[in-house]
Amino acid sequence: MKTIRNTASGYEYRILESGDDGVENNLVMEVIYPAFSPEPSRHYHPYQTEYFKILQGELIVRMGGDLKVVRRNQEFIIPPNTDHSMWNGGVQKARVLWRVTPALKTVQFFETLAMLANNEQTTSRGVPGFFESVLLLHRFSDEIRVSGVPFLVQKFVLGFLYPFARLWSGNLVKDCRRM
């Protein structure tokens, strides 16, 4: 069992099953959301369905135009192409069972974010810099996309900026290639 720790954001991902296990290409994680975690950027997953069950604490979930609080033992599903974000606005940590189908390269995405954060290459909240974000969104476009910007526009802009981002963030490019 692998654990990915992001020291900047405080998130911890314990991998219970991954697509590498040959288990219907699922990724199953137990994730710790620290208390008072900030809302991340809204995003969507073009090919993946996400299932969540709150094991401890609560999460605030923004899905489409709706905002709701999901508490212990409650479950919810986020279908592909659904604009969303979630965070822990509570006073205690939240522990969440999270299944992603198909897994694709989601583990590698979280590993790359954690590597950047653990090497102090993100903000104090764990947000990568501009060029690092360009590389991540380019490399993991099957896993995650920014909401509110049409994908063809994202693809064009990321394609244009990618060579500059590679020059600026060479080590990240090498690490992404290994994944």
C-alpha positions in Angstrom: 0.0 0.0 0.0 1.4 3.4 -1.1 0.8 6.7 0.7 1.3 10.1 -1.0 1.8 13.0 1.3 1.6 16.6 0.2 3.3 18.7 2.9 2.1 22.0 1.6 -1.6 21.3 1.3 -1.7 18.7 4.1 -3.5 16.2 1.9 -2.7 12.5 2.3 -3.6 9.8 -0.2 -3.4 6.2 0.9 -3.7 4.0 -2.2 -5.9 1.0 -1.5 -6.2 -0.2 -5.1 -4.8 1.2 -8.3 -5.3 0.5 -12.0 -1.9 -1.3 -11.9 -3.6 -4.0 -9.7 -5.8 -5.1 -12.6 -8.9 -4.5 -10.5 -11.3 -3.2 -13.2 -8.9 -0.2 -13.7 -10.2 1.4 -10.5 -8.3 3.7 -8.2 -9.4 3.4 -4.6 -7.9 5.8 -2.1 -8.5 6.9 1.5 -7.8 10.6 1.5 -7.2 12.9 4.5 -8.5 16.5 4.0 -7.0 18.8 6.7 -9.3 21.0 8.7 -10.1 24.4 7.1 -8.6 23.4 3.7 -9.2 26.0 1.0 -11.5 25.5 -2.0 -9.4 24.3 -5.0 -9.9 25.5 -8.5 -13.1 24.2 -10.1 -12.3 21.4 -12.6 -13.7 18.4 -14.3 -12.6 14.9 -15.4 -13.5 14.2 -19.0 -13.4 10.4 -18.8 -13.6 9.5 -15.1 -16.4 8.9 -12.6 -15.7 9.6 -9.0 -17.4 8.0 -6.0 -16.9 9.4 -2.5 -18.0 8.2 0.9 -17.3 10.4 4.0 -15.7 8.2 6.7 -15.0 11.0 9.2 -15.7 14.8 9.3 -17.4 16.6 6.4 -16.7 18.1 3.0 -18.2 21.1 1.2 -19.0 20.1 -2.4 -19.5 22.5 -5.2 -21.0 20.5 -8.2 -22.4 22.4 -11.1 -24.2 25.4 -9.5 -25.0 23.6 -6.3 -23.2 23.8 -2.9 -23.8 21.3 -0.2 -22.2 19.8 2.9 -21.6 16.1 2.9 -21.2 14.4 6.3 -20.0 11.1 7.8 -21.5 8.0 6.1 -22.9 10.0 3.2 -22.0 9.2 -0.4 -22.0 11.1 -3.6 -20.9 10.5 -7.3 -19.4 12.9 -9.7 -20.0 11.8 -13.3 -17.5 12.6 -16.1 -17.5 16.2 -17.4 -19.1 17.6 -14.2 -17.7 20.9 -13.0 -16.8 20.5 -9.3 -14.6 21.3 -6.3 -14.5 20.1 -2.8 -12.8 21.0 0.4 -13.0 20.6 4.2 -14.4 23.7 5.8 -14.8 21.9 9.2 -12.7 22.1 12.4 -11.6 18.5 12.2 -9.8 16.6 9.5 -12.0 14.7 7.0 -11.3 11.1 6.0 -12.8 10.1 2.7 -13.0 6.9 0.6 -12.5 8.0 -3.0 -12.9 5.7 -6.1 -11.9 6.9 -9.5 -12.9 4.8 -12.6 -11.0 4.4 -14.8 -7.8 5.1 -12.9 -5.8 6.4 -15.9 -2.8 8.4 -14.6 -4.5 9.8 -11.5 -1.9 8.4 -9.1 0.9 9.9 -11.1 -0.9 13.3 -11.0 -1.1 13.2 -7.2 2.6 12.0 -7.0 3.7 14.9 -9.2 1.8 17.5 -7.1 3.2 16.1 -3.9 6.7 16.1 -5.3 6.4 19.7 -6.2 5.0 20.6 -2.8 7.4 18.6 -0.9 10.3 20.2 -2.8 8.8 23.7 -2.0 7.9 24.4 -5.6 4.3 25.4 -4.9 2.6 28.1 -2.8 2.0 27.4 0.9 -1.4 26.0 -0.2 0.2 23.5 -2.5 -0.7 25.3 -5.8 2.0 24.9 -8.5 3.4 27.9 -10.3 2.2 29.0 -13.7 4.6 27.0 -15.9 4.3 24.0 -13.6 0.6 24.1 -14.0 0.9 24.3 -17.8 3.0 21.1 -17.7 0.6 19.3 -15.4 -2.5 20.3 -17.3 -0.8 19.3 -20.6 0.5 16.0 -19.3 -2.7 15.0 -17.4 -5.4 16.4 -19.8 -7.2 13.0 -19.8 -7.4 13.2 -16.0 -8.2 16.8 -15.2 -9.2 20.0 -17.0 -9.9 23.5 -15.9 -13.6 24.5 -15.7 -14.9 27.5 -17.5 -12.5 27.4 -20.4 -13.5 25.3 -23.5 -11.1 22.4 -23.9 -10.1 23.4 -27.4 -9.0 26.8 -26.1 -7.1 25.0 -23.2 -5.4 22.7 -25.7 -4.3 25.5 -27.9 -3.0 27.7 -25.1 -1.3 24.8 -23.3 0.2 23.7 -26.6 1.6 27.2 -27.3 3.0 27.6 -23.7 4.3 24.0 -23.4 7.8 24.7 -24.9 8.3 27.7 -22.7 7.1 25.7 -19.6 9.6 22.9 -20.5 12.4 25.4 -20.6 11.3 27.0 -17.3 10.6 23.7 -15.4 13.0 21.2 -16.9 13.2 18.9 -13.8 9.4 18.5 -13.7 9.4 17.5 -17.4 12.0 14.8 -16.6 9.9 13.6 -13.6 6.7 13.6 -15.7 8.3 11.5 -18.5 9.2 8.8 -16.0 5.6 8.5 -15.0 
